[in-house]
Amino acid sequence: MANDSYDLVIIGAGPAGYVAAIRAAQLGMKVAVVEKNATLGGTCLNVGCIPSKALLQSSHLFEETGHDLAAHGIVVPAPALDLIQMMKRKGEVVGATTKGIEFLFKKNKIAWLQGQGRIDAAGKVSVLGMDGVVKDTATARNILIAAGSEVTPLPGVTIDEKKIVSSTGALDLASVPKHLVVIGAGIIGLELGSVWRRLGSDVTVVEFLDRITPGVDDEVTKFLQRTLAKQGLKFKLGAKVTKAEMSGEGVTLTVEPSKGGTAETLEADVVLVAIGRRPYVAGLGLDKVGVKLTERGRIAVDAHFQTSVPGIYAIGDVIDGPMLAHKASEDGIACVETLAGQKGHVNWDLVPSVIYTQPEVAWVGRTEEQLKAAGVAYKIGKYPFTADPRSRANAATEGFVKVLADKTTDRVLGVHIFGAEAGTMIGEAALAVEFAASAEDIGRICHAHPTVNEALKEAALAAWEKPIHL
């Protein structure tokens, strides 16, 4: 059993932990990362962001081949699904990505201590094997908790990853279910529901609230739901699942109105529980060393990511802020730069978000509803993709760009995009909002023609004064 000493020991090798480790090593620190899984990258790279996007892309191409190519003069027979090959490709994408992290660890001389991390005291971490026995220990000047999050369970519904699955199981189904019921109309539920709908499933989404995608701009949400319904997703809003029972080869769900009323049953081949995620803090030894949690069960930190115990820090999904991989990575960089004497900072209010349905949804900054609640006077500039030449050439004209700017100063306060390339376009918007650009600033920037980004320019012109092409 080794007992090495480090400048920094990080618990967790997801987007928060591995990025923090690389940046810390670049800044001259001796770094070790404790990770219990057999591969690096955490939930995102292994069973989250990366494999889901691989399946979203593959399923999109499958549907496009079967329905959309004729308009381009490409006539092909109805495509046949090879699910085994599709899953194999997904695995190859994941494998290449996680191996890339291993390479970066070696390049930056970062030690990987495989096992479950437990903090025994400030500056001391034990590494436990699968049997719970300590197999390694490490001491460090600072400890950084980046343990990530786990699926939030639903009372009355037991996940077995076969018939009742989490997002992990939904990424690895052996066959296309005839009827998939998705519990939860958030980002994960809609993305994975879209995958299996494209591949042939009848998909029903059950949501506790009376709307999908809570937190998204209301206008965008309405357009998204309308589009997904046209694509074949069925929605039961204002409803809750109270029980799940195995019935023959499937599952029988008991569904009741959220506000009370008569229950009904739904029969499903597979049920996906996608009601959200919660911070993974169990088994870390936080109680023993006195690390305090918030009322929401997240680790409480100060402005520099330090917990209630000096020398112990936390980042990513275990602390406040949006549970997004890119936010977690920025937390990690800011934290270790602060440890190195620099001025690390992350503005959680300006973290961009994306829903990778088709069309995509992306946004940064505030929604109309938030601005109204705060009493901020604002103006709106909108531009539809139907007016954008490149979108017409791409046969992807559904959606719009919406720019919200301060009515007095013209400063851009939020950008909301519903369209085929929204996830890529939001990068420019995030830069603009971060640097306090005005709508006029964006509108006067010369954008390449023809590109879908011209729609952002035109929406900004609409918020400032008048668009040119509308």
Stockholm file with secondary structure:
# STOCKHOLM 1.0

chainA/1-470         MANDSYDLVIIGAGPAGYVAAIRAAQLGMKVAVVEKNATLGGTCLNVGCIPSKALLQSSHLFEETGHDLAAHGIVVPAPALDLIQMMKRKGEVVGATTKGIEFLFKKNKIAWLQGQGRIDAAGKVSVLGMDGVVKDTATARNILIAAGSEVTPLPGVTIDEKKIVSSTGALDLASVPKHLVVIGAGIIGLELGSVWRRLGSDVTVVEFLDRITPGVDDEVTKFLQRTLAKQGLKFKLGAKVTKAEMSGEGVTLTVEPSKGGTAETLEADVVLVAIGRRPYVAGLGLDKVGVKLTERGRIAVDAHFQTSVPGIYAIGDVIDGPMLAHKASEDGIACVETLAGQKGHVNWDLVPSVIYTQPEVAWVGRTEEQLKAAGVAYKIGKYPFTADPRSRANAATEGFVKVLADKTTDRVLGVHIFGAEAGTMIGEAALAVEFAASAEDIGRICHAHPTVNEALKEAALAAWEKPIHL
#=GR chainA/1-470 SS CCEEEEEEEEECCSHHHHHHHHHHHHTTCCEEEEECSSSSSHHHHHHSHHHHHHHHHHHHHHHHHHHTSGGGTCCCCCCCCCHHHHHHHHHHHHHHHHHHHHHHHHHTTCEEEESEEEEEETTEEEEECTTSCEEEEEEEEEEEECCCEEECCBTTBCCCSSSEECHHHHTSCSSCCSEEEEECCSHHHHHHHHHHHHTTCEEEEEESSSSSSTTSCHHHHHHHHHHHHHHTCEEEESEEEEEEEEETTEEEEEEEETTSCCCEEEEESEEEECSCEEECCTTSCHHHHTCCBCTTSSBCCCTTSBCSSTTEEECGGGSSSCCCHHHHHHHHHHHHHHHTTSCCCCCGGGCCEEECSSSEEEEEECCHHHHHHTTCCEEEEEEEGGGCHHHHHTTCCCCEEEEEEETTTCBEEEEEEEETTHHHHHHHHHHHHHTTCBHHHHHHSCCCSSCTTHHHHHHHHHHHSCCSCC
#=GC SS_cons         CCEEEEEEEEECCSHHHHHHHHHHHHTTCCEEEEECSSSSSHHHHHHSHHHHHHHHHHHHHHHHHHHTSGGGTCCCCCCCCCHHHHHHHHHHHHHHHHHHHHHHHHHTTCEEEESEEEEEETTEEEEECTTSCEEEEEEEEEEEECCCEEECCBTTBCCCSSSEECHHHHTSCSSCCSEEEEECCSHHHHHHHHHHHHTTCEEEEEESSSSSSTTSCHHHHHHHHHHHHHHTCEEEESEEEEEEEEETTEEEEEEEETTSCCCEEEEESEEEECSCEEECCTTSCHHHHTCCBCTTSSBCCCTTSBCSSTTEEECGGGSSSCCCHHHHHHHHHHHHHHHTTSCCCCCGGGCCEEECSSSEEEEEECCHHHHHHTTCCEEEEEEEGGGCHHHHHTTCCCCEEEEEEETTTCBEEEEEEEETTHHHHHHHHHHHHHTTCBHHHHHHSCCCSSCTTHHHHHHHHHHHSCCSCC
//
